Amino acid sequence: MTRSDSSPAVSSPAALPTPDNTAHPIDRLYRALASDRVLAVVAVLVGAALLASLLLPQLPADRSEPEAAARWLAETAGQFGSLGGLMAGVGVFNLWNSFWFQALAGLLAFILLLRLGLAIGNALRRLRDPDPRAAASQAQRWPLHAAVHLEQDAGSAGLQQDLVNEGWRVVSTTQGGNDLVIAERSRAGVIAPILVTGGLLVVLVGLWLGQLVGWQESGLTLAPGET
């Protein structure tokens, strides 16, 4: 929120320096790798691969010996005609042991770790020492944000008091004749990104551990009449 002392022609938070144009190149690369777009692309690829593993036959656990695995893969590839050899070559019948899927899943885990680090750092800054200037800059990238121009000091003070009375957490500062105010509903919204990112990372690690140390029974011998 901004408050103009005289004329409406005042600078808005969009004119403030943002982390994207002032950060070190390494920091920009870090944030680019952890961006929503990169995460979405990698997550879609991993999800598509996992869906394919559910729709296509996968190498059974009891065929781990090289000869048995090669024989099973050859038989399975034959069921898919001319494409079977290519599919077996890229590892779609043994997805969890294919190099490209392991690299893709590792990249997804790495991106989630980067985002978790950013979320923790952001939460610590917002909880310990909220910076309205930084929040005003970052707000330009939020899906829902607004810059409010008030002509009177009383209007700014009254709005802040109303927010406090409604239970909002309000921090304000003044820069260049403008009042910069950050208002958050609760602390839960600050730590929510940590919980979401950490939860996704736990799910990914759980899937990997399930394939690594999980077990399944196969080759059971049943008595006549048993199913």
C-alpha positions as CSV (number, residue, x, y, z in Angstrom):
1,M,0.0,0.0,0.0
2,T,1.3,3.5,-0.8
3,R,0.2,6.9,0.6
4,S,0.7,10.0,-1.5
5,D,1.4,13.3,0.4
6,S,0.4,15.7,-2.4
7,S,-0.3,14.7,-6.0
8,P,-1.4,11.3,-7.2
9,A,1.8,11.0,-9.4
10,V,3.8,9.0,-6.9
11,S,6.2,6.1,-7.2
12,S,4.6,2.7,-6.7
13,P,6.2,-0.5,-5.3
14,A,6.8,-1.6,-8.8
15,A,9.6,0.9,-9.1
16,L,11.5,-0.5,-6.2
17,P,14.4,-2.8,-6.9
18,T,13.5,-6.5,-6.9
19,P,15.6,-9.5,-6.0
20,D,15.6,-10.5,-9.7
21,N,17.5,-7.4,-10.8
22,T,19.8,-6.8,-7.9
23,A,20.8,-10.4,-6.8
24,H,24.1,-12.0,-7.6
25,P,24.1,-14.2,-10.8
26,I,24.5,-17.3,-8.7
27,D,21.5,-16.3,-6.7
28,R,19.5,-15.6,-9.9
29,L,20.4,-19.1,-11.2
30,Y,19.4,-20.6,-7.9
31,R,16.0,-19.0,-8.0
32,A,15.6,-19.8,-11.7
33,L,16.1,-23.5,-11.0
34,A,13.7,-23.3,-8.1
35,S,11.0,-21.4,-10.2
36,D,7.4,-22.6,-10.5
37,R,7.9,-23.1,-14.3
38,V,10.9,-25.4,-14.0
39,L,9.2,-27.4,-11.1
40,A,6.0,-27.8,-13.1
41,V,7.9,-29.1,-16.2
42,V,9.9,-31.6,-14.3
43,A,7.0,-32.7,-12.1
44,V,4.8,-33.3,-15.3
45,L,7.6,-35.4,-16.8
46,V,8.0,-37.5,-13.6
47,G,4.3,-37.9,-13.3
48,A,4.0,-39.0,-17.0
49,A,6.8,-41.6,-16.4
50,L,5.1,-42.9,-13.3
51,L,1.8,-43.2,-15.1
52,A,3.5,-45.1,-17.9
53,S,5.0,-47.5,-15.3
54,L,1.4,-48.3,-14.1
55,L,0.1,-48.9,-17.7
56,L,3.1,-50.9,-19.0
57,P,4.5,-54.1,-17.6
58,Q,7.5,-53.7,-15.4
59,L,10.4,-56.1,-14.7
60,P,9.4,-58.4,-11.8
61,A,11.5,-58.4,-8.7
62,D,12.3,-62.1,-9.1
63,R,13.9,-61.5,-12.5
64,S,16.8,-59.5,-11.1
65,E,19.4,-61.9,-12.5
66,P,20.8,-60.6,-15.8
67,E,19.9,-63.6,-17.9
68,A,16.3,-63.8,-16.5
69,A,15.9,-60.1,-16.9
70,A,17.1,-60.1,-20.5
71,R,14.8,-63.0,-21.3
72,W,11.8,-61.3,-19.7
73,L,12.5,-58.0,-21.4
74,A,12.8,-59.7,-24.8
75,E,9.5,-61.6,-24.3
76,T,7.8,-58.4,-23.2
77,A,9.2,-56.3,-26.0
78,G,7.9,-58.8,-28.5
79,Q,4.4,-58.1,-27.4
80,F,4.7,-54.5,-28.7
81,G,5.8,-55.3,-32.2
82,S,8.3,-53.0,-33.9
83,L,8.2,-50.5,-31.0
84,G,9.0,-53.1,-28.4
85,G,12.8,-53.0,-29.0
86,L,12.9,-49.2,-28.7
87,M,10.7,-49.2,-25.6
88,A,13.0,-51.8,-23.9
89,G,16.0,-49.9,-25.0
90,V,14.9,-46.7,-23.2
91,G,13.9,-48.6,-20.1
92,V,10.2,-48.2,-20.0
93,F,9.8,-51.8,-18.9
94,N,12.3,-51.3,-16.0
95,L,11.5,-47.7,-15.2
96,W,12.9,-47.4,-11.7
97,N,16.2,-48.8,-12.7
98,S,16.5,-46.7,-15.9
99,F,19.2,-44.0,-15.8
100,W,17.0,-41.2,-17.4
101,F,14.2,-41.7,-14.8
102,Q,16.6,-41.7,-11.9
103,A,18.2,-38.5,-13.2
104,L,14.7,-36.9,-13.7
105,A,13.6,-38.0,-10.2
106,G,16.9,-36.7,-8.8
107,L,16.4,-33.4,-10.5
108,L,12.9,-33.1,-9.0
109,A,14.2,-33.8,-5.5
110,F,17.0,-31.2,-6.1
111,I,14.5,-28.6,-7.1
112,L,12.3,-29.4,-4.1
113,L,15.3,-29.0,-1.8
114,L,16.1,-25.6,-3.4
115,R,12.6,-24.5,-2.9
116,L,12.5,-25.8,0.7
117,G,15.7,-23.8,1.4
118,L,14.1,-20.6,-0.1
119,A,10.9,-21.2,1.8
120,I,12.7,-21.6,5.1
121,G,14.8,-18.5,4.6
122,N,11.8,-16.5,3.5
123,A,9.8,-17.6,6.6
124,L,12.6,-16.8,9.0
125,R,13.0,-13.3,7.5
126,R,9.2,-12.6,7.6
127,L,8.8,-13.9,11.2
128,R,11.9,-12.3,12.7
129,D,12.2,-9.0,10.8
130,P,9.5,-8.3,8.3
131,D,10.7,-6.0,5.5
132,P,7.8,-4.0,3.9
133,R,10.1,-2.8,1.1
134,A,11.0,-6.3,0.1
135,A,7.4,-7.4,0.4
136,A,6.3,-4.5,-1.8
137,S,8.7,-5.6,-4.5
138,Q,7.8,-9.3,-4.2
139,A,4.1,-8.5,-4.2
140,Q,4.3,-7.5,-7.9
141,R,4.7,-11.2,-8.7
142,W,1.9,-12.4,-6.5
143,P,-1.4,-13.5,-8.2
144,L,-3.4,-11.1,-6.0
145,H,-1.9,-7.8,-4.9
146,A,-2.9,-4.1,-4.9
147,A,-1.3,-0.7,-4.6
148,V,-3.7,1.7,-2.8
149,H,-3.1,5.5,-3.0
150,L,-4.4,7.5,-0.1
151,E,-4.3,11.3,0.1
152,Q,-4.4,11.7,3.8
153,D,-2.2,10.5,6.6
154,A,-5.3,9.7,8.7
155,G,-6.4,7.3,5.9
156,S,-3.2,5.3,6.1
157,A,-3.2,5.2,9.9
158,G,-6.9,4.3,10.0
159,L,-6.5,1.4,7.5
160,Q,-3.6,0.0,9.5
161,Q,-5.6,0.2,12.7
162,D,-8.5,-1.5,11.1
163,L,-6.3,-4.3,9.9
164,V,-4.8,-4.8,13.4
165,N,-8.3,-4.8,14.9
166,E,-9.3,-7.6,12.5
167,G,-6.4,-9.7,13.6
168,W,-3.9,-9.0,10.8
169,R,-0.2,-8.8,11.4
170,V,0.8,-5.4,10.2
171,V,4.3,-3.9,9.7
172,S,4.9,-0.6,7.9
173,T,7.7,1.8,6.9
174,T,8.1,5.0,5.0
175,Q,10.2,5.5,1.9
176,G,10.3,8.5,-0.4
177,G,7.1,9.9,1.1
178,N,5.3,6.6,0.6
179,D,4.0,4.4,3.3
180,L,4.8,0.7,2.6
181,V,2.6,-1.7,4.6
182,I,2.7,-5.5,4.8
183,A,-0.3,-7.2,6.3
184,E,-0.6,-11.0,6.8
185,R,-3.5,-12.9,8.2
186,S,-1.6,-15.3,10.3
187,R,1.8,-17.0,10.8
188,A,0.3,-20.2,9.3
189,G,0.5,-18.6,5.8
190,V,4.2,-18.0,6.3
191,I,5.1,-21.6,7.1
192,A,2.6,-23.2,4.6
193,P,5.1,-23.3,1.7
194,I,7.6,-25.2,4.0
195,L,5.0,-27.8,4.8
196,V,3.9,-28.2,1.2
197,T,7.4,-28.5,-0.2
198,G,8.6,-30.7,2.6
199,G,5.6,-33.0,2.1
200,L,6.2,-33.4,-1.6
201,L,9.9,-34.2,-0.9
202,V,8.8,-36.8,1.7
203,V,6.5,-38.4,-0.8
204,L,9.2,-38.6,-3.4
205,V,11.7,-40.1,-1.0
206,G,9.1,-42.6,0.2
207,L,8.5,-43.8,-3.4
208,W,12.2,-44.2,-3.9
209,L,12.7,-46.1,-0.7
210,G,9.7,-48.3,-1.5
211,Q,11.3,-49.4,-4.7
212,L,14.8,-49.7,-3.1
213,V,13.9,-51.7,0.0
214,G,10.3,-52.8,-0.6
215,W,9.4,-56.4,-1.1
216,Q,6.9,-58.5,-2.9
217,E,6.1,-62.2,-2.9
218,S,6.3,-64.0,-6.2
219,G,6.7,-67.5,-7.5
220,L,4.5,-68.9,-4.7
221,T,3.7,-72.6,-4.9
222,L,0.0,-73.3,-4.2
223,A,-1.6,-76.6,-3.3
224,P,-4.1,-78.0,-5.7
225,G,-7.4,-76.1,-5.4
226,E,-5.8,-73.0,-3.8
227,T,-5.9,-69.6,-5.5
